[in-house]
């Protein structure tokens, strides 16, 4: 299949947004940025990046077979596990227990296993986004007043979205609610296939190239940014 540059461009925009967000995060660590630190803009910006990653990944999954999606999910989960090990060893104060790669990886595996067009269609795009919104605060102990869910929180089932009070992670993307964003992407991808979107490849450019290398950029950008910002402010 020919490369779909339009999809790469959207991915490229997302990765640029993420790099800029983390650049501001690093600068704010040394010198407070009033419009960034703890503001609604900060939260909306962060949420837009994460949602884009899950939705784009869901769209991409419709171009692959069930087997390839499961393999992709396993590889992404391994990357997530390596990030956990690396942060534990080299940046204990930024230890990531179940970050975006873990959440994406498990979503890919589940999506691959559920490879069923009846639950992913035009009608379910908004439905899954609604589920995402309704379950968004579950990892923040929003159901702790209900005995059954309180039991789940106490069990610390953090991959599912029921962390205990003692759970700490610098980056946290549990299955609930994030799998619903991924499912919305699968639904949108299925709809785009029917609309022949994937035959409108677009043209290659710098933005598309950035999108194609989103994984390496994700893995190394903070390794480069943080020391540079640290040197600048020292």
Buried (B, 14 or more C-beta within 10 A) or exposed (E): EEEBBBBBBBBBBBBBBBBEBBBBBBBBBEEEBEEBEEEEEBEEBBEBBBBBBBBBBBBBBBBBEBEEBBBBBBBBBEBBBEBBEBBEEEEEEBBBBBBBBBBBBBBBBBBBEBBEEEEBBEEBBEBBBEBBEEBBEBBEBEBBEEEEBBEBBEEEBBBBBBBEEEBEBEBBBBBBBBBBBBBBBBBBBBBBBEEEBBEEBEEEEEBBEBBBEBEEBBBEBBEEBBEEBEEEEE
